Amino acid sequence: MSQFMSDDEHKEWKKAKLEAIRDYHQSLIDDLGISRTDFNMKMPFYNSRGEMVVGIFASEFKKEKGFFFELVNRGLEPTKPERTVYRVAPSTTFQDEYELNEKGSYLVSLDELRTVNPQSVAISKSSAVTSSDRFNTKQPSAPEVMYKAPAPMEDAPYSDMTIRDYYAIHTGKPVSAKTWLNELIKQK
């Protein structure tokens, strides 16, 4: 993108980038049975606490089957070569759970995002993602933590591990942003 684009040129460039992302994921969009407008791109950024977050608008929390997106960088290019798709489940309590920023979006930590498995969706269609993921997981005892602990006898995916989690595990110090992991470390 050139810094010398007019506003109209910038809007057209952004629209073209979004359409390219939607075209790339069209078979997933079809398998999910969602509108192309229910699939978007989001640029992650750091909030005031140093957490990597994405801004999710109120209308995006209200999508019947959830809101799906791919993370992009400033040049609106996908951040991951494997083209990971994320989903935010529908929520009616998002206003109580997430911080509202000055742009009118709610800040959702990347730790909370759930990935979509395109192969699973291709086999079982929308039931692969609409029946099990929950997004309203904020624990009242720890309002600053917006991550759902794995259920008993369930484990968190390795791909959800942050550098802070790695440090916590390997040093035995409860410094993770995940309360459940800190509690597990304290039990050693």
Contact map, one row per residue, 1 for C-alpha under 8 A:
11101000000010000000000000000000000000000000000000000000000000000000000000100000000000000000000000000000000000000000000000000000000000000000000000000000000000000000000000000000000000000000
11111000000000000000000000000000000000000000000000000000000000000000000000000000000000000000000000000000000000000000000000000000000000000000000000000000000000000000000000000000000000000000
11111000000000000000000000000000000000000000000000000000000000000000000000000000000000000000000000000000000000000000000000000000000000000000000000000000000000000000000000000000000000000000
01111100000000000000000000000000000000000000000000000000000000000000000000000000000000000000000000000000000000000000000000000000000000000000000000000000000000000000000000000000000000000000
11111111110000000000000000000000000000000000000000000000000000000000000000000000000000000000000000000000000000000000000000000000000000000000000000000000000000000000000000000000000000000000
00011111110000000000000000000000000000000000000000000000000000000000000000000000000000000000000000000000000000000000000000000000000000000000000000000000000000000000000000000000000000000000
00001111111000000000000000000000000000000000000000000000000000000000000000000000000000000000000000000000000000000000000000000000000000000000000000000000000000000000000000000000000000000000
00001111111100000000000000000000000000000000000000000000000000000000000000000000000000000000000000000000000000000000000000000000000000000000000000000000000000000000000000000000000000000000
00001111111110000000000000000000000000000000000000000000000000000000000000000000000000000000000000000000000000000000000000000000000000000000000000000000000000000000000000000000000000000000
00001111111111000000000000000000000000000000000000000000000000000000000000000000000000000000000000000000000000000000000000000000000000000000000000000000000000000000000000000000000000000000
00000011111111100000000000000000000000000000000000000000000000000000000000000000000000000000000000000000000000000000000000000000000000000000000000000000000000000000000000000000000000000000
00000001111111110000000000000000000000000000000000000000000000000000000000000000000000000000000000000000000000000000000000000000000000000000000000000000000000000000000000000000000000000000
10000000111111111000000000000000000000000000000000000000000000000000000000000000000000000000000000000000000000000000000000000000000000000000000000000000000000000000000000000000000000000000
00000000011111111100000000000000000000000000000000000000000000000000000000010000000000000000000000000000000000000000000000000000000000000000000000000000000000000000000000000000000000000000
00000000001111111110000000000000000000000000000000000000000000000000000000000000000000000000000000000000000000000000000000000000000000000000000000000000000000000000000000000000000000000000
00000000000111111111000000000000000000000000000000000000000000000000000000000000000000000000000000000000000000000000000000000000000000000000000000000000000000000000000000000000000000000000
00000000000011111111100000000000000000000000000000000000000000000000000000011000000000000000000000000000000000000000000000000000000000000000000000000000000000000000000000000000000000000000
00000000000001111111110000000000000000011000000000000000000000000000000000000000000000000000000000000000000000000000000000000000000000000000000000000000000000000000000000000000000000000000
00000000000000111111111000000000000000000000000000000000000000000000000000000000000000000000000000000000000000000000000000000000000000000000000000000000000000000000000000000000000000000000
00000000000000011111111100000000000000000000000000000000000000000000000000000000000000000000000000000000000000000000000000000000000000000000000000000000000000000000000000000000000000000000
00000000000000001111111110000000000000011000000000000000000000000000010000000000000000000000000000000000000000000000000000000000000000000000000000000000000000000000000000000000000000000000
00000000000000000111111111001000000100110000000000000000000000000000000000000000000000000000000000000000000000000000000000000000000000000000000000000000000000000000000000000000000000000000
00000000000000000011111111000000000000000000000000000000000000000000000000000000000000000000000000000000000000000000000000000000000000000000000000000000000000000000000000000000000000000000
00000000000000000001111111100000000000000000000000000000000000000000000000000000000000000000000000000000000000000000000000000000000000000000000000000000000000000000000000000000000000000000
00000000000000000000111111111000000000000000000000000000000000000000000000000000000000000000000000000000000000000000000000000000000000000000000000000000000000000000000000000000000000000000
00000000000000000000011111111100000100000000000000000000000000000000000000000000000000000000000000000000000000000000000000000000000000000000000000000000000000000000000000000000000000000000
00000000000000000000000111111110000000000000000000000000000000000000000000000000000000000000000000000000000000000000000000000000000000000000000000000000000000000000000000000000000000000000
00000000000000000000000011111111000000000000000000000000000000000000000000000000000000000000000000000000000000000000010011000000000000000000000000000000000000000000000000000000000000000000
00000000000000000000010011111111111100100000000000000000000000000000000000000000000000000000000000000000000000000000000000000000000000000000000000000000000000000000000000000000000000000000
00000000000000000000000001111111110000000000000000000000000000000000000000000000000000000000000000000000000000000000000000000000000000000000000000000000000000000000000000000000000000000000
00000000000000000000000000111111100000000000000000000000000000000000000000000000000000000000000000000000000000000000000011001100000000000000000000000000000000000000000000000000000000000000
00000000000000000000000000011111110000000000000000000000000000000000000000000000000000000000000000000000000000000000000010001100000000000000000000000000000000000000000000000000000000000000
00000000000000000000000000001111111000000000000000000000000000000000000000000000000000000000000000000000000000000000000000001100000000000000000000000000000000000000000000000000000000000000
00000000000000000000000000001101111101100000000000000000000000001000000000000000000000000000000000000000000000000000000000000000000000000000000000000000000000000000000000000000000000000000
00000000000000000000000000001000111111100000000000000000000000000000000000000000000000000000000000000000000000000000000000000000000000000000000000000000000000000000000000000000000000000000
00000000000000000000010001001000011111100000000000000000000000000000000000000000000000000000000000000000000000000000000000000000000000000000000000000000000000000000000000000000000000000000
00000000000000000000000000000000001111110000000000000000000000000000000000000000000000000000000000000000000000000000000000000000000000000000000000000000000000000000000000000000000000000000
00000000000000000000000000000000011111110000000000000000000100100111000000000000000000000000000000000000000000000000000000000000000000000000000000000000000000000000000000000000000000000000
00000000000000000000010000001000011111111000000000000000000000000011100000000000000000000000000000000000000000000000000000000000000000000000000000000000000000000000000000000000000000000000
00000000000000000100110000000000000011111100000000000000000000000001110000000000000000000000000000000000000000000000000000000000000000000000000000000000000000000000000000000000000000000000
00000000000000000100100000000000000000111110000000000000000000000000111100000000000000000000000000000000000000000000000000000000000000000000000000000000000000000000000000000000000000000000
00000000000000000000000000000000000000011111000000000110000000000000111100000000000000000000000000000000000000000000000000000000000000000000000000000000000000000000000000000000000000000000
00000000000000000000000000000000000000001111100000000100000000000000001111010000000000000000000000000000000000000000000000000000000000000000000000000000000000000000000000000000000000000000
00000000000000000000000000000000000000000111110000011110000000000000001110000000000000000000000000000000000001000000000000000000000000000000000000000000000000000000000000000000000000000000
00000000000000000000000000000000000000000011111000011100000000000000000000000000000000000000000000000000000000000000000000000000000000000000000000000000000000000000000000000000000000000000
00000000000000000000000000000000000000000001111111111000000000000000000000000000000000000000000000000000000000000000000000000000000000000000000000000000000000000000000000000000000000000000
00000000000000000000000000000000000000000000111111111000000000000000000000000000000000000000000000000000001000000000000000000000000000000000000000000000000000000000000000000000000000000000
00000000000000000000000000000000000000000000011111100000000000000000000000000000000000000000000000000000000000000000000000000000000000000000000000000000000000000000000000000000000000000000
00000000000000000000000000000000000000000000011111100000000000000000000000000000000000000000000000000000000000000000000000000000000000000000000000000000000000000000000000000000000000000000
00000000000000000000000000000000000000000000011111110000000000000000000000000000000000000000000000000000000000000000000000000000000000000000000000000000000000000000000000000000000000000000
00000000000000000000000000000000000000000000011111111000000000000000000000000000000000000000000000000000000010000000000000000000000000000000000000000000000000000000000000000000000000000000
00000000000000000000000000000000000000000001111001111100000000000000000000000000000000000000000000000000000011000000000000000000000000000000000000000000000000000000000000000000000000000000
00000000000000000000000000000000000000000001111000111110000000000000000000000000000000000000000000000000001111000000000000000000000000000000000000000000000000000000000000000000000000000000
00000000000000000000000000000000000000000111100000011111000000000000000000000000000000000000000000000000011111000000000000000000000000000000000000000000000000000000000000000000000000000000
00000000000000000000000000000000000000000101000000001111100000000000000000000000000000000000000000000000111100000000000000000000000000000000000000000000000000000000000000000000000000000000
00000000000000000000000000000000000000000000000000000111110110000000000000000000000000000000000000000000111100000000000000000000000000000000000000000000000000000000000000000000000000000000
00000000000000000000000000000000000000000000000000000011111110000000000000000000000000000000000000000001110000000000000000000000000000000000000000000000000000000000000000000000000000000000
00000000000000000000000000000000000000000000000000000001111111000000000000000000000000000000010000000000110000000000000000000000000000000000000000000000000000000000000000000000000000000000
00000000000000000000000000000000000000000000000000000000111111100000000000000000000000000000000000000000000000000000000000000000000000000000000000000000000000000000000000000000000000000000
00000000000000000000000000000000000001000000000000000001111111100110000000000000000000000100000000000000000000000000000000000000000000000000000000000000000000000000000000000000000000000000
00000000000000000000000000000000000000000000000000000001111111100110000000000000000000011111010000000000000000000000000000000000000000000000000000000000000000000000000000000000000000000000
00000000000000000000000000000000000000000000000000000000011111110100000000000000000000000111000000000000000000000000000000000000000000000000000000000000000000000000000000000000000000000000
00000000000000000000000000000000000001000000000000000000001111111110000000000000000000000100000000000000000000000000000000000000000000000000000000000000000000000000000000000000000000000000
00000000000000000000000000000000000000000000000000000000000001111100000000000000000000000100000000000000000000000000000000000000000000000000000000000000000000000000000000000000000000000000
00000000000000000000000000000000010000000000000000000000000000111110000000000000000000001100000000000000000000000000000000000000010000000000000000000000000000000000000000000000000000000000
00000000000000000000000000000000000001000000000000000000000111111111000000000000000000111100000000000000000000000000000000000000010000000000000000000000000000000000000000000000000000000000
00000000000000000000000000000000000001100000000000000000000110101111100000000000000000111100000000000000000000000000000000000000000000000000000000000000000000000000000000000000000000000000
00000000000000000000000000000000000001110000000000000000000000000111110000000000000011110000000000000000000000000000000000000000000000000000000000000000000000000000000000000000000000000000
00000000000000000000000000000000000000111100000000000000000000000011111000000000000011100000000000000000000000000000000000000000000000000000000000000000000000000000000000000000000000000000
00000000000000000000100000000000000000011100000000000000000000000001111100000100001111000000000000000000000000000000000000000000000000000000000000000000000000000000000000000000000000000000
00000000000000000000000000000000000000001111000000000000000000000000111110000111000110000000000000000000000000000000000000000000000000000000000000000000000000000000000000000000000000000000
00000000000000000000000000000000000000001111000000000000000000000000011111111110000000000000000000000000000000000000000000000000000000000000000000000000000000000000000000000000000000000000
00000000000000000000000000000000000000000011000000000000000000000000001111111110000000000000000000000000000000000000000000000000000000000000000000000000000000000000000000000000000000000000
00000000000000000000000000000000000000000010000000000000000000000000000111111000000000000000000000000000000000000000000000000000000000000000000000000000000000000000000000000000000000000000
10000000000000000000000000000000000000000000000000000000000000000000000111111000000000000000000000000000000000000000000000000000000000000000000000000000000000000000000000000000000000000000
00000000000001001000000000000000000000000010000000000000000000000000000111111100000000000000000000000000000000000000000000000000000000000000000000000000000000000000000000000000000000000000
00000000000000001000000000000000000000000000000000000000000000000000000111111110000000000000000000000000000000000000000000000000000000000000000000000000000000000000000000000000000000000000
00000000000000000000000000000000000000000000000000000000000000000000011110011111101000000000000000000000000000000000000000000000000000000000000000000000000000000000000000000000000000000000
00000000000000000000000000000000000000000000000000000000000000000000001110001111101000000000000000000000000000000000000000000000000000000000000000000000000000000000000000000000000000000000
00000000000000000000000000000000000000000000000000000000000000000000001000000111111100000000000000000000000000000000000000000000000000000000000000000000000000000000000000000000000000000000
00000000000000000000000000000000000000000000000000000000000000000000000000000111111000000000000000000000000000000000000000000000000000000000000000000000000000000000000000000000000000000000
00000000000000000000000000000000000000000000000000000000000000000000000000000001111100000000000000000000000000000000000000000000000000000000000000000000000000000000000000000000000000000000
00000000000000000000000000000000000000000000000000000000000000000000010000000111111110000000000000000000000000000000000000000000000000000000000000000000000000000000000000000000000000000000
00000000000000000000000000000000000000000000000000000000000000000000011000000001011111000000000000000000000000000011000000000000000000000000000000000000000000000000000000000000000000000000
00000000000000000000000000000000000000000000000000000000000000000001111000000000001111100000000000000000000000000011100000000000000000000000000000000000000000000000000000000000000000000000
00000000000000000000000000000000000000000000000000000000000000000001110000000000000111110000000000000000000000001111000000000000000000000000000000000000000000000000000000000000000000000000
00000000000000000000000000000000000000000000000000000000000000000111100000000000000011111000000000000000000000001111000000000000000000000000000000000000000000000000000000000000000000000000
00000000000000000000000000000000000000000000000000000000000010000111000000000000000001111100000000000000000000001100000000000000000000100000000000000000000000000000000000000000000000000000
00000000000000000000000000000000000000000000000000000000000010001110000000000000000000111110000000000000000000000000000000000000010011100000000000000000000000000000000000000000000000000000
00000000000000000000000000000000000000000000000000000000000111111110000000000000000000011111000000000000000000000000000000000000000000100000000000000000000000000000000000000000000000000000
00000000000000000000000000000000000000000000000000000000000011000000000000000000000000001111110000000000000000000000000000000000000000110000000000000000000000000000000000000000000000000000
00000000000000000000000000000000000000000000000000000000000011000000000000000000000000000111111000000000000000000000000000000000000000000000000000000000000000000000000000000000000000000000
00000000000000000000000000000000000000000000000000000000000000000000000000000000000000000011111110000000000000000000000000000000000000010000000000000000000000000000000000000000000000000000
00000000000000000000000000000000000000000000000000000000010010000000000000000000000000000011111111000000010000000000000000000000000000010000000000000000000000000000000000000000000000000000
00000000000000000000000000000000000000000000000000000000000000000000000000000000000000000001111111110000010000000000000000000000000000000000000000000000000000000000000000000000000000000000
00000000000000000000000000000000000000000000000000000000000000000000000000000000000000000000111111000000000000000000000000000000000000000000000000000000000000000000000000000000000000000000
00000000000000000000000000000000000000000000000000000000000000000000000000000000000000000000111111100000000000000000000000000000000000010100000001000000000000000000000000000000000000000000
00000000000000000000000000000000000000000000000000000000000000000000000000000000000000000000011111110000011100000000000000000000000000000000000000000000000000000000000000000000000000000000
00000000000000000000000000000000000000000000000000000000000000000000000000000000000000000000001011111000011000000000000000000000000000000000000000000000000000000000000000000000000000000000
00000000000000000000000000000000000000000000000000000000000000000000000000000000000000000000001001111101111000000000000000000000000000000000000000000000000000000000000000000000000000000000
00000000000000000000000000000000000000000000000000000000000000000000000000000000000000000000000000111111111000000000000000000000000000000000000000000000000000000000000000000000000000000000
00000000000000000000000000000000000000000000000000000000000000000000000000000000000000000000000000011111100000000000000000000000000000000000000000000000000000000000000000000000000000000000
00000000000000000000000000000000000000000000000000000000000000000000000000000000000000000000000000001111100000000000000000000000000000000000000000000000000000000000000000000000000000000000
00000000000000000000000000000000000000000000000000000000100000000000000000000000000000000000000000011111110000000000000000000000000000000000000000000000000000000000000000000000000000000000
00000000000000000000000000000000000000000000000000000011110000000000000000000000000000000000000000011111111000000000000000000000000000000000000000000000000000000000000000000000000000000000
00000000000000000000000000000000000000000000000000000111110000000000000000000000000000000000011001111001111100000000000000000000000000000000000000000000000000000000000000000000000000000000
00000000000000000000000000000000000000000000001000001111000000000000000000000000000000000000000001111000111110000000000000000000000000000000000000000000000000000000000000000000000000000000
00000000000000000000000000000000000000000000000000001111000000000000000000000000000000000000000001000000011111011000000000000000000000000000000001000000000000000000000000000000000000000000
00000000000000000000000000000000000000000000000000111100000000000000000000000000000000000000000000000000001111111000000000000000000000000000000001000000000000000000000000000000000000000000
00000000000000000000000000000000000000000001000000011100000000000000000000000000000000000000000000000000000111111000000000000000000000000000000000000000000000000000000000000000000000000000
00000000000000000000000000000000000000000000000000000000000000000000000000000000000000000000000000000000000011111000000000000000000000000000000000100000000000010000000000000000000000000000
00000000000000000000000000000000000000000000000000000000000000000000000000000000000000000000000000000000000111111100000000000000000000100000000001110000000000000000000000000000000000000000
00000000000000000000000000000000000000000000000000000000000000000000000000000000000001110000000000000000000111111110000000000000000000000000000000000000000000000000000000000000000000000000
00000000000000000000000000000000000000000000000000000000000000000000000000000000000001110000000000000000000000011111000000000000000010000000000000000000000000000000000000000000000000000000
00000000000000000000000000000000000000000000000000000000000000000000000000000000000111100000000000000000000000001111100000000000000000000000000000000000000000000000000000000000000000000000
00000000000000000000000000000000000000000000000000000000000000000000000000000000000111100000000000000000000000000111110010000000100000000000000000000000000000000000000000000000000000000000
00000000000000000000000000000000000000000000000000000000000000000000000000000000000010000000000000000000000000000011111110000000000000000000000000000000000000000000000000000000000000000000
00000000000000000000000000010000000000000000000000000000000000000000000000000000000000000000000000000000000000000001111111000000000000000000000000000000000000000000000000000000000000000000
00000000000000000000000000000000000000000000000000000000000000000000000000000000000000000000000000000000000000000000111111100000000000000000000000000000000000000000000000000000000000000000
00000000000000000000000000000000000000000000000000000000000000000000000000000000000000000000000000000000000000000000111111111001000000000000000000000000000000000000000000000000000000000000
00000000000000000000000000010011000000000000000000000000000000000000000000000000000000000000000000000000000000000001111111111111100000000000000000000000000000000000000000000000000000000000
00000000000000000000000000010010000000000000000000000000000000000000000000000000000000000000000000000000000000000000011111111000000000000000000000000000000000000000000000000000000000000000
00000000000000000000000000000000000000000000000000000000000000000000000000000000000000000000000000000000000000000000001111111000000000000000000000000000000000000000000000000000000000000000
00000000000000000000000000000000000000000000000000000000000000000000000000000000000000000000000000000000000000000000000111111111000000000000000000000000000000000000000000000000000000000000
00000000000000000000000000000011100000000000000000000000000000000000000000000000000000000000000000000000000000000000000111111111000000000000000000000000000000000000000000000000000000000000
00000000000000000000000000000011100000000000000000000000000000000000000000000000000000000000000000000000000000000000000010011111110000000000000000000000000000000000000000000000000000000000
00000000000000000000000000000000000000000000000000000000000000000000000000000000000000000000000000000000000000000000000010011111111000000000000000000000000000000000000000000000000000000000
00000000000000000000000000000000000000000000000000000000000000000000000000000000000000000000000000000000000000000000000110011111111100000000000000000000000000000000000000000000000000000000
00000000000000000000000000000000000000000000000000000000000000000000000000000000000000000000000000000000000000000001000010000111111110000000000000000000000000000000000000000000000000000000
00000000000000000000000000000000000000000000000000000000000000001100000000000000000000001000000000000000000000000000000000000111111110000000000000000000000000000000000000000000000000000000
00000000000000000000000000000000000000000000000000000000000000000000000000000000000000000000000000000000000000000000000000000011111110000000000000000000000000000000000000000000000000000000
00000000000000000000000000000000000000000000000000000000000000000000000000000000000000000000000000000000000000000000000000000001111111000000000000000000000000000000000000000000000000000000
00000000000000000000000000000000000000000000000000000000000000000000000000000000000000001000000000000000000000000100000000000000111111100000000000000000000000000000000000000000000000000000
00000000000000000000000000000000000000000000000000000000000000000000000000000000000000001000000000000000000000000000000000000000000111111000000000000000000000000000000000000000000000000000
00000000000000000000000000000000000000000000000000000000000000000000000000000000000000011110000000000000000000010000000000000000000011111000000000000000000000000000000000000000000000000000
00000000000000000000000000000000000000000000000000000000000000000000000000000000000000000010110010000000000000000000000000000000000001111100000000000000000000000000000000000000000000000000
00000000000000000000000000000000000000000000000000000000000000000000000000000000000000000000000000000000000000000000000000000000000001111110000001110000000000000000000000000000000000000000
00000000000000000000000000000000000000000000000000000000000000000000000000000000000000000000000010000000000000000000000000000000000000011111011011110000000000000000000000000000000000000000
00000000000000000000000000000000000000000000000000000000000000000000000000000000000000000000000000000000000000000000000000000000000000001111111011010000000000000000000000000000000000000000
00000000000000000000000000000000000000000000000000000000000000000000000000000000000000000000000000000000000000000000000000000000000000000111111000000000000000000000000000000000000000000000
00000000000000000000000000000000000000000000000000000000000000000000000000000000000000000000000000000000000000000000000000000000000000000011111000000000000000000000000000000000000000000000
00000000000000000000000000000000000000000000000000000000000000000000000000000000000000000000000000000000000000000000000000000000000000000111111110000000000000000000000000000000001000000000
00000000000000000000000000000000000000000000000000000000000000000000000000000000000000000000000000000000000000000000000000000000000000000111111111000000000000000000000000000000000000000000
00000000000000000000000000000000000000000000000000000000000000000000000000000000000000000000000000000000000000000000000000000000000000000000011111000000000000000000000000000000000000000000
00000000000000000000000000000000000000000000000000000000000000000000000000000000000000000000000000000000000000000000000000000000000000000110011111100000000000000000000000000000111000000000
00000000000000000000000000000000000000000000000000000000000000000000000000000000000000000000000010000000000110010000000000000000000000001110001111110000000000000000000000000000000000000000
00000000000000000000000000000000000000000000000000000000000000000000000000000000000000000000000000000000000000110000000000000000000000001100000011111000000000000000000000000000010000000000
00000000000000000000000000000000000000000000000000000000000000000000000000000000000000000000000000000000000000010000000000000000000000001110000001111100000000000000000000000000000000000000
00000000000000000000000000000000000000000000000000000000000000000000000000000000000000000000000000000000000000000000000000000000000000000000000000111110000100000000000000000000011110000000
00000000000000000000000000000000000000000000000000000000000000000000000000000000000000000000000000000000000000000000000000000000000000000000000000011111011100000000000000000000000000000000
00000000000000000000000000000000000000000000000000000000000000000000000000000000000000000000000000000000000000000000000000000000000000000000000000001111111000000000000000000000000000000000
00000000000000000000000000000000000000000000000000000000000000000000000000000000000000000000000000000000000000000000000000000000000000000000000000000111111000000000000000000000000000000000
00000000000000000000000000000000000000000000000000000000000000000000000000000000000000000000000000000000000000000000000000000000000000000000000000000011111000000000000000000000000000000000
00000000000000000000000000000000000000000000000000000000000000000000000000000000000000000000000000000000000000000000000000000000000000000000000000000111111100000000000000000000000000000000
00000000000000000000000000000000000000000000000000000000000000000000000000000000000000000000000000000000000000000000000000000000000000000000000000000111111110000000000000000000000000000000
00000000000000000000000000000000000000000000000000000000000000000000000000000000000000000000000000000000000000000000000000000000000000000000000000001100011111010000000000000000000000000000
00000000000000000000000000000000000000000000000000000000000000000000000000000000000000000000000000000000000000000000000000000000000000000000000000000000001111111000000000000000000000000000
00000000000000000000000000000000000000000000000000000000000000000000000000000000000000000000000000000000000000000000000000000000000000000000000000000000000111111000000000000000000000000000
00000000000000000000000000000000000000000000000000000000000000000000000000000000000000000000000000000000000000000000000000000000000000000000000000000000000011111000000000000000000000000000
00000000000000000000000000000000000000000000000000000000000000000000000000000000000000000000000000000000000000100000000000000000000000000000000000000000000111111100000000000000000000000000
00000000000000000000000000000000000000000000000000000000000000000000000000000000000000000000000000000000000000000000000000000000000000000000000000000000000011111110110000000000000000000000
00000000000000000000000000000000000000000000000000000000000000000000000000000000000000000000000000000000000000000000000000000000000000000000000000000000000000011111110000000000000000000000
00000000000000000000000000000000000000000000000000000000000000000000000000000000000000000000000000000000000000000000000000000000000000000000000000000000000000001111111000000000000000000000
00000000000000000000000000000000000000000000000000000000000000000000000000000000000000000000000000000000000000000000000000000000000000000000000000000000000000000111111100000011100000000000
00000000000000000000000000000000000000000000000000000000000000000000000000000000000000000000000000000000000000000000000000000000000000000000000000000000000000001111111110000011110010000000
00000000000000000000000000000000000000000000000000000000000000000000000000000000000000000000000000000000000000000000000000000000000000000000000000000000000000001111111111000000000000000000
00000000000000000000000000000000000000000000000000000000000000000000000000000000000000000000000000000000000000000000000000000000000000000000000000000000000000000011111111111010000000000000
00000000000000000000000000000000000000000000000000000000000000000000000000000000000000000000000000000000000000000000000000000000000000000000000000000000000000000001111111111111000001001000
00000000000000000000000000000000000000000000000000000000000000000000000000000000000000000000000000000000000000000000000000000000000000000000000000000000000000000000111111111000000000001000
00000000000000000000000000000000000000000000000000000000000000000000000000000000000000000000000000000000000000000000000000000000000000000000000000000000000000000000011111110000000000000000
00000000000000000000000000000000000000000000000000000000000000000000000000000000000000000000000000000000000000000000000000000000000000000000000000000000000000000000001111111000000000000000
00000000000000000000000000000000000000000000000000000000000000000000000000000000000000000000000000000000000000000000000000000000000000000000000000000000000000000000001111111100000000001100
00000000000000000000000000000000000000000000000000000000000000000000000000000000000000000000000000000000000000000000000000000000000000000000000000000000000000000000001110111110000001001100
00000000000000000000000000000000000000000000000000000000000000000000000000000000000000000000000000000000000000000000000000000000000000000000000000000000000000000000000100011111000011101100
00000000000000000000000000000000000000000000000000000000000000000000000000000000000000000000000000000000000000000000000000000000000000000000000000000000000000000001101100001111100001000000
00000000000000000000000000000000000000000000000000000000000000000000000000000000000000000000000000000000000000000000000000000000000000000000000000000000000000000001100100000111111011000000
00000000000000000000000000000000000000000000000000000000000000000000000000000000000000000000000000000000000000000000000000000000000000000000000010000000000000000001100000000011111001000000
00000000000000000000000000000000000000000000000000000000000000000000000000000000000000000000000000000000000000000000000000000000000000000000000010101000000000000000100000000001111111000000
00000000000000000000000000000000000000000000000000000000000000000000000000000000000000000000000000000000000000000000000000000000000000000000010010001000000000000000000000000001111111100000
00000000000000000000000000000000000000000000000000000000000000000000000000000000000000000000000000000000000000000000000000000000000000000000000000001000000000000000000000000000011111110000
00000000000000000000000000000000000000000000000000000000000000000000000000000000000000000000000000000000000000000000000000000000000000000000000000001000000000000000100000000101011111111000
00000000000000000000000000000000000000000000000000000000000000000000000000000000000000000000000000000000000000000000000000000000000000000000000000000000000000000000000100001111111111111100
00000000000000000000000000000000000000000000000000000000000000000000000000000000000000000000000000000000000000000000000000000000000000000000000000000000000000000000000000000100001111111110
00000000000000000000000000000000000000000000000000000000000000000000000000000000000000000000000000000000000000000000000000000000000000000000000000000000000000000000000000000000000111111111
00000000000000000000000000000000000000000000000000000000000000000000000000000000000000000000000000000000000000000000000000000000000000000000000000000000000000000000000110011100000011111111
00000000000000000000000000000000000000000000000000000000000000000000000000000000000000000000000000000000000000000000000000000000000000000000000000000000000000000000000000011100000001111111
00000000000000000000000000000000000000000000000000000000000000000000000000000000000000000000000000000000000000000000000000000000000000000000000000000000000000000000000000000000000000111111
00000000000000000000000000000000000000000000000000000000000000000000000000000000000000000000000000000000000000000000000000000000000000000000000000000000000000000000000000000000000000011111
